[in-house]
Amino acid sequence: MKRMLGYCIALTGLLASSLTAAQDPAANPLLAERGHHRPLVMIAPQANDPDYRRLAIELDQPPNRTALEQRGMPLYTVIGGVGSRDGHPLTPYETAALMAALQSDGFGPLRVILIGRDGEPKMDIEGYLPSSQILDIADRIDTRR
C-alpha cells in the first residue's frame, strides 16, 4: 500500500512538471533554432509504427543524413513521448514544451513537420512522405525574410 502511494505521488509530480513545461514556451528547443536552422520534426506514438520506421530508415541513410546537414535541418523525433535532437535526448521538460508548441499529443499517425528559419511550420503532414519529397519541399522554402 505504501509503495503504491509512493508511485502515485511520483507520477503526480512527473505529470505536474510536464504540465508546467508545456506552459513555459521558453523550454521549447525550437526557439534556439529560429533564424539559424530549419528543423524537421517526426512525431510517432511508438517506435514500431510502420510509417515512422520507413522514414527513419530512409533519413538514416548517409546521403540523406548529409543532405539534412547541408540544408541546416536538425532532426527532432518524439517517439512515445521521448524526444531527441539528432539522436541526442531532450529532457522531458523540453519534450513537453516542444509538443505543446506543435499542438501535438503524440498519439495518432506519424506526423512530419518542417519548421522554417522563421520558426513557423512550412509543412505538416500526417503519415509517410518520402525523404526525397521532404528535401524538395525544404529546398523550395523561401527563407529570405
C-alpha positions as YAML, in Angstrom:
chain: A
units: angstrom
residues:
- id: 1
  name: MET
  ca: [0.00, 0.00, 0.00]
- id: 2
  name: LYS
  ca: [2.80, 2.43, 0.91]
- id: 3
  name: ARG
  ca: [4.64, 1.52, -2.28]
- id: 4
  name: MET
  ca: [1.53, 2.22, -4.36]
- id: 5
  name: LEU
  ca: [1.11, 5.57, -2.63]
- id: 6
  name: GLY
  ca: [4.75, 6.39, -3.42]
- id: 7
  name: TYR
  ca: [4.22, 5.55, -7.09]
- id: 8
  name: CYS
  ca: [1.12, 7.74, -7.21]
- id: 9
  name: ILE
  ca: [2.97, 10.67, -5.64]
- id: 10
  name: ALA
  ca: [5.90, 10.26, -8.06]
- id: 11
  name: LEU
  ca: [3.55, 10.05, -11.05]
- id: 12
  name: THR
  ca: [1.67, 13.15, -9.89]
- id: 13
  name: GLY
  ca: [4.96, 15.07, -9.59]
- id: 14
  name: LEU
  ca: [6.05, 13.98, -13.08]
- id: 15
  name: LEU
  ca: [2.71, 14.98, -14.55]
- id: 16
  name: ALA
  ca: [2.82, 18.36, -12.81]
- id: 17
  name: SER
  ca: [6.33, 19.08, -14.10]
- id: 18
  name: SER
  ca: [5.26, 18.10, -17.63]
- id: 19
  name: LEU
  ca: [2.27, 20.42, -17.48]
- id: 20
  name: THR
  ca: [4.48, 23.24, -16.20]
- id: 21
  name: ALA
  ca: [6.91, 22.64, -19.07]
- id: 22
  name: ALA
  ca: [4.10, 22.74, -21.56]
- id: 23
  name: GLN
  ca: [3.08, 26.13, -20.18]
- id: 24
  name: ASP
  ca: [6.63, 27.50, -20.37]
- id: 25
  name: PRO
  ca: [7.35, 28.27, -24.03]
- id: 26
  name: ALA
  ca: [10.96, 29.17, -23.18]
- id: 27
  name: ALA
  ca: [11.66, 25.43, -22.73]
- id: 28
  name: ASN
  ca: [10.84, 24.80, -26.40]
- id: 29
  name: PRO
  ca: [14.11, 23.76, -28.10]
- id: 30
  name: LEU
  ca: [12.83, 25.06, -31.45]
- id: 31
  name: LEU
  ca: [13.27, 28.62, -30.17]
- id: 32
  name: ALA
  ca: [17.06, 28.22, -30.29]
- id: 33
  name: GLU
  ca: [16.82, 27.09, -33.92]
- id: 34
  name: ARG
  ca: [14.94, 30.20, -35.09]
- id: 35
  name: GLY
  ca: [16.96, 32.21, -37.61]
- id: 36
  name: HIS
  ca: [19.62, 29.50, -37.92]
- id: 37
  name: HIS
  ca: [18.09, 26.15, -38.89]
- id: 38
  name: ARG
  ca: [15.05, 24.51, -40.45]
- id: 39
  name: PRO
  ca: [14.16, 21.70, -38.03]
- id: 40
  name: LEU
  ca: [12.46, 18.58, -39.27]
- id: 41
  name: VAL
  ca: [10.23, 17.02, -36.59]
- id: 42
  name: MET
  ca: [8.86, 13.47, -36.61]
- id: 43
  name: ILE
  ca: [6.24, 12.53, -34.01]
- id: 44
  name: ALA
  ca: [5.01, 8.95, -33.65]
- id: 45
  name: PRO
  ca: [3.19, 7.10, -30.88]
- id: 46
  name: GLN
  ca: [5.70, 4.23, -30.88]
- id: 47
  name: ALA
  ca: [8.97, 3.15, -32.48]
- id: 48
  name: ASN
  ca: [7.38, 0.24, -34.30]
- id: 49
  name: ASP
  ca: [4.97, 2.49, -36.23]
- id: 50
  name: PRO
  ca: [5.49, 1.31, -39.85]
- id: 51
  name: ASP
  ca: [5.46, 4.82, -41.37]
- id: 52
  name: TYR
  ca: [7.92, 6.09, -38.77]
- id: 53
  name: ARG
  ca: [10.25, 3.11, -39.26]
- id: 54
  name: ARG
  ca: [10.20, 3.53, -43.04]
- id: 55
  name: LEU
  ca: [11.01, 7.24, -42.93]
- id: 56
  name: ALA
  ca: [13.56, 6.87, -40.10]
- id: 57
  name: ILE
  ca: [15.44, 4.23, -42.10]
- id: 58
  name: GLU
  ca: [15.46, 6.49, -45.17]
- id: 59
  name: LEU
  ca: [16.67, 9.52, -43.24]
- id: 60
  name: ASP
  ca: [19.38, 7.47, -41.56]
- id: 61
  name: GLN
  ca: [21.00, 6.63, -44.91]
- id: 62
  name: PRO
  ca: [24.30, 8.53, -45.35]
- id: 63
  name: PRO
  ca: [23.21, 10.53, -48.44]
- id: 64
  name: ASN
  ca: [20.03, 11.72, -46.70]
- id: 65
  name: ARG
  ca: [21.86, 12.43, -43.43]
- id: 66
  name: THR
  ca: [24.36, 14.56, -45.37]
- id: 67
  name: ALA
  ca: [21.53, 16.30, -47.23]
- id: 68
  name: LEU
  ca: [19.87, 17.24, -43.92]
- id: 69
  name: GLU
  ca: [23.16, 18.58, -42.53]
- id: 70
  name: GLN
  ca: [23.90, 20.61, -45.68]
- id: 71
  name: ARG
  ca: [20.46, 22.20, -45.53]
- id: 72
  name: GLY
  ca: [20.74, 23.04, -41.83]
- id: 73
  name: MET
  ca: [17.92, 20.68, -40.89]
- id: 74
  name: PRO
  ca: [18.33, 19.11, -37.45]
- id: 75
  name: LEU
  ca: [16.09, 16.08, -36.99]
- id: 76
  name: TYR
  ca: [13.85, 16.14, -33.92]
- id: 77
  name: THR
  ca: [11.97, 12.97, -33.05]
- id: 78
  name: VAL
  ca: [9.36, 12.37, -30.40]
- id: 79
  name: ILE
  ca: [8.59, 8.68, -30.16]
- id: 80
  name: GLY
  ca: [6.25, 7.51, -27.44]
- id: 81
  name: GLY
  ca: [6.73, 10.79, -25.60]
- id: 82
  name: VAL
  ca: [10.55, 10.60, -25.61]
- id: 83
  name: GLY
  ca: [12.25, 13.40, -27.55]
- id: 84
  name: SER
  ca: [15.64, 13.76, -29.20]
- id: 85
  name: ARG
  ca: [17.53, 16.11, -31.49]
- id: 86
  name: ASP
  ca: [19.82, 14.40, -34.00]
- id: 87
  name: GLY
  ca: [19.92, 11.35, -31.74]
- id: 88
  name: HIS
  ca: [20.73, 13.28, -28.55]
- id: 89
  name: PRO
  ca: [17.99, 13.04, -25.91]
- id: 90
  name: LEU
  ca: [15.88, 16.01, -24.93]
- id: 91
  name: THR
  ca: [14.79, 16.43, -21.35]
- id: 92
  name: PRO
  ca: [11.18, 15.59, -20.54]
- id: 93
  name: TYR
  ca: [10.72, 19.32, -19.90]
- id: 94
  name: GLU
  ca: [11.97, 20.22, -23.41]
- id: 95
  name: THR
  ca: [9.96, 17.42, -24.99]
- id: 96
  name: ALA
  ca: [6.75, 18.59, -23.30]
- id: 97
  name: ALA
  ca: [7.35, 22.19, -24.43]
- id: 98
  name: LEU
  ca: [8.10, 21.04, -27.99]
- id: 99
  name: MET
  ca: [4.89, 19.01, -28.12]
- id: 100
  name: ALA
  ca: [2.88, 21.90, -26.70]
- id: 101
  name: ALA
  ca: [4.35, 24.31, -29.27]
- id: 102
  name: LEU
  ca: [3.42, 21.91, -32.07]
- id: 103
  name: GLN
  ca: [-0.01, 21.29, -30.53]
- id: 104
  name: SER
  ca: [0.51, 17.54, -30.53]
- id: 105
  name: ASP
  ca: [-0.34, 14.89, -28.00]
- id: 106
  name: GLY
  ca: [1.90, 12.28, -29.65]
- id: 107
  name: PHE
  ca: [-0.94, 9.92, -30.46]
- id: 108
  name: GLY
  ca: [-2.24, 9.11, -33.90]
- id: 109
  name: PRO
  ca: [-0.36, 8.52, -37.12]
- id: 110
  name: LEU
  ca: [3.17, 9.67, -37.86]
- id: 111
  name: ARG
  ca: [3.34, 13.44, -38.10]
- id: 112
  name: VAL
  ca: [6.16, 15.09, -40.06]
- id: 113
  name: ILE
  ca: [6.65, 18.83, -39.60]
- id: 114
  name: LEU
  ca: [9.17, 21.08, -41.32]
- id: 115
  name: ILE
  ca: [9.82, 24.32, -39.48]
- id: 116
  name: GLY
  ca: [11.23, 27.29, -41.41]
- id: 117
  name: ARG
  ca: [14.04, 29.52, -40.22]
- id: 118
  name: ASP
  ca: [11.37, 31.99, -39.17]
- id: 119
  name: GLY
  ca: [10.11, 29.43, -36.65]
- id: 120
  name: GLU
  ca: [6.83, 28.80, -38.45]
- id: 121
  name: PRO
  ca: [5.70, 25.39, -39.76]
- id: 122
  name: LYS
  ca: [6.12, 25.16, -43.54]
- id: 123
  name: MET
  ca: [4.91, 21.57, -43.89]
- id: 124
  name: ASP
  ca: [2.75, 19.50, -41.55]
- id: 125
  name: ILE
  ca: [1.82, 16.07, -42.90]
- id: 126
  name: GLU
  ca: [0.29, 13.01, -41.28]
- id: 127
  name: GLY
  ca: [1.65, 9.69, -42.49]
- id: 128
  name: TYR
  ca: [4.61, 8.70, -44.60]
- id: 129
  name: LEU
  ca: [6.26, 11.08, -47.04]
- id: 130
  name: PRO
  ca: [9.40, 10.02, -48.95]
- id: 131
  name: SER
  ca: [12.57, 11.72, -47.80]
- id: 132
  name: SER
  ca: [13.19, 12.97, -51.34]
- id: 133
  name: GLN
  ca: [9.91, 14.92, -51.23]
- id: 134
  name: ILE
  ca: [10.74, 16.34, -47.80]
- id: 135
  name: LEU
  ca: [14.08, 17.60, -49.13]
- id: 136
  name: ASP
  ca: [12.40, 19.04, -52.24]
- id: 137
  name: ILE
  ca: [9.93, 20.96, -50.05]
- id: 138
  name: ALA
  ca: [12.79, 22.21, -47.86]
- id: 139
  name: ASP
  ca: [14.63, 23.44, -50.97]
- id: 140
  name: ARG
  ca: [11.56, 25.40, -52.13]
- id: 141
  name: ILE
  ca: [11.02, 27.22, -48.84]
- id: 142
  name: ASP
  ca: [11.79, 30.90, -49.13]
- id: 143
  name: THR
  ca: [13.90, 31.60, -46.05]
- id: 144
  name: ARG
  ca: [14.95, 35.12, -47.01]
- id: 145
  name: ARG
  ca: [12.79, 37.46, -44.97]
...
